[in-house]
Each structure stands twice: as C-alpha cells, then as structure tokens.
Amino acid sequence: MENNDMRMNQAQPNTGTPAENMPNAMNHGGHEMFDAHEVLGSVISMLDQYQLYVQHIQDPDLKNILNLQYTFTSELYSIIVESFQTGEKPRISTHVYKMTENNDVIFGLKPGQPKKPKQSPSEITDADVTSFMQGHVKGLASLMTMTAVEMTNPVLRRVVSDSVPNFIEMSYEIFLYQNRHGYYQVPQLAQQDMAQMLQSYAPAPANPLN
C-alpha cells in the first residue's frame, strides 16, 4: 500500500504556474528576489558612500573619477529597479563604462611609511578614498556575477550580467589611478622566473571529443 501511495505521489503533475502565464513583473523566483534586493542594496550603499567620500578628496582627477562612476552607477540603479519591478526591457538600455585612465602600469616597489588605522576622519587621504571606492566596485562585480547565474527573469539577468564588465572597468580605473600615484605598487618576479612560468603551458590539442 505504501509503495502504491509513493507511485501515486510521483505521478502527480506539476501544478506550478508556467512562466508564460505569469505577469512579467511576477516572473521572479524566490531566491532571485533576495538576490535582487542584495544587489540593489549594495548599489545604494556604494552611491551613499560616494556622497561621503567626495568631501575628503583633494585631487581634481580623483574627484572626476568618483563623479563619473557615481553618475554611471546612479543611472544603472534606475535601470535595474525598472527591470526588477516590470520584468520587461527597460526604457533605457545599459551602457558601457568608459574609464578616464590609460592602461600604463608602473611596476616595482618603493619604500614608504607603514600603514595604520586612522585616528580621526580628518586624517583620511585620497589614497584612503581610492581604497574605499575599490572595495565597493570589486564587491559589486563579484556580487553581480554570482547573482546573474541564479536569476530566473531573463531581462533582469541580462541587465545584471551586462553590468559586471562595467564594474570590472571601474575597478581597473581605480587601480590605475592608485598605481600612478604610488598608492598601489605592483611587484614583479625575477625575469628568469617569469620566463619559466610563461613557458609552462602548451596549446591544447585540436582533436574533438569522441
């Protein structure tokens, strides 16, 4: 009798609502709802923190970078909100972020003062601000990557996934600024060690799987 009950339970049809029968605004899974809230909350946190950082910036170039990233991210926030609430293609499409820094990286280490925690807000420097900014954009790049692969709604998934390269670009822009000013120094291996590691791999064979 128990086996018959189990077979009957297994044979019951899935009574869930197909996606095509749902309003687009409701076409979200439960896990996706929490992910979307985390993404939007993190974007708000970045924008709010940028409002605080701007008063500590001394270098006009850094202030320009912060303003560009703030403006871009503020518009992106509205695009995500619209996609989340409607489940439809937003009226404004996502853009590609264009950084202001060039791609030149300065290699090598120079001696400097050891770092330590600040004792008051008045001690916050441009170097500190770039570190704070970097934390936000790197965190959003990682968060959006993880959430995009688990989202149900195709429009919201595309908006979030398309945003990942933009936050990577923002992170790279901040790094290049930090590097140019000596805030982020880049050590290198000895040339012999680099050469050996560069030659540690060979191309994959072209044979397809059988």
N, C-alpha and C positions, 0 to 999 in steps of 0.2 A: 504493500500500500504506500509505503514511504517512497519507494522508487517511482511509482506511478505519479505521486504528487510532484516529485522533483522533475519528471519529464513534462508534466503539465505546466509547471512554472517556467521551465526553459522554453517551452513552445509559445509562451505569451508574446504577442507582438509588442514592439517598442511604441509606446503611446505618446512619446515626446512630440513636440511641435516642430515640423521641418522648418529650416531657416527661411525657405521661400514663402512660408505662411505667416512669418513674423513681421511686424513693423520694423523698418531698418533701425530705428532708434533702440529697439529692444534686442537687436541681434548681437548680444554680447554674452559670453559665458561668465559664470560666477567668478572664476579665478581671474579672468580678464578685467572684470570690474575693479577688483582690488589692485591689479597691476596698473590700470589706467589712473586710479586715484594716487598711487605712489609716484607715477611719472609726473602727473600734474602738480602734485605737492612739491616734488623736488625742483621742478621748473620755477614754481613760485618762490621757493626758498632761494634759488640762485638769483632771481631778479631782485628780491628784497635785500639780499646780502650785497649785491652790486650797488644798491642805493646807499648802503652804509660805507662801502669801500671808497666811493668816489671822493668823499671829503678828505681822505687821507693821502690821495695821490698828489705827487709833486710834478712828475714828468708829464708834459702835454701828450707825448706819444702814447704813454700807457693809458692816459685818460681817454684818448681817441679809441684805442683798442677796446676798453671797457664799454664805451658808449656804443660802438659798432656791435659788439656782442650782445649788449642789453637790447638794442633796438631789434636785432635779428631774432633773438630768443623771445622777446615780447610778442612779436607777430606770430612766431611759431606756436606759442602758447595758445593764442586765439584760434589758430588752425586746428590744433589738437582738440580743444574744447568743442569746436563745431563738429568735428568728425566723431567725437565721442558721443555727443548728445543727439546727433541726427543719424549717424551710421551711413551717411552719404558723402560723396565727394565734396570737399569744402569749396566755397566760392573763390578762395584764394589758394593757389597751388603752393606747395613747398618750394623754397628757393635753395640755391647753392650758396653757402657762405664763402665769401672771398676775403682772405686774410690780407693784412697790410704788410707783413714782414716778408723779406726774401728768404730763400732756402739755405743761406750760407750758415754753416755751423762752425763754431770755434772750438777746436779740440785742445785738450791739455788742462792741467791743474795749476792754479796759482795759490800761494799761501794767503790765508785770511784769518779773521778773528773767529774763534769758536762761537757757535750759535747757542743761545739760551733763551728761555721764556721771557717775554716782555713783562715789565712791572706795572705799566700803565698804557692806556690807549695812545698817549702822545708819543710813545716810542715806536709805533707802527710805521714802517717804511714802505717804499714802493716794492722792495723785494718781498716783504711780507704779503702785500696785497696780491702780487702775482702768484704766490703760493696758495692763497685762499681761492683765487679765481681758478687756478689749475685743479684744485680739489673738486670744485663744483662741476666743471665741464667733463673731467675724466669720469666722475661718478655718474653723470647723466649718460655718457657714451656707453658705459658698462650696463647701467640700468635699462636703457632703451634696447640694447642688444638682447638682454635676457628676456624682456617682456615681449618684444616683437615676435619671437619664435613661439610664444604661447598664446597669442591673441587670436580670437575667433573671427571678429569682424574684419573683412578684407580691406576696407577703406582705412580704418584706424591702424591696422597692422602696417599698411603701406606708408602712412604718414609717419608713424614712429620709426619704422625701419629706414626710411629715407632720411630721417633726421640724424641717424648715427654718424654718417660721414661728416656732417656739419660740426658736430661736437668734437669729433676727432681733429678736424681742421682748426677749431678754436683752441684746442689743447696744444696743437703743434705751434700755432701762432704765439701762444703764451710762452711755450718753451723757447722758441727762437728769440723772443724779446728777453727772456731771462738769461739765455746764453750770451746774447750780445752785450748785456750789461754785467756779466760775471756772476749773476745770481744762481745760475745752473751750469756748473762746469762739467765737461764731458771727458773723462779719462779714456785712454786707448791702451790696447795691448801692444806689446813689442811687435814690430813689423814681421819678425820671423814667426811669432805665434799666430798672428793674423793670417799670414800667408798659408800656414799649415792648416788652419781651420777652414779657410776659404776653399782649399782643395780637398776637403774631407768627404765630398759628395760627388756622385756621378749622375748623369741623366737616367731617368727610368727607361727600361726597355719599351719599345713601341708595340710589343705583342699584345693583342687583346686577350681578355679572359675567355677560356673555352667553356 
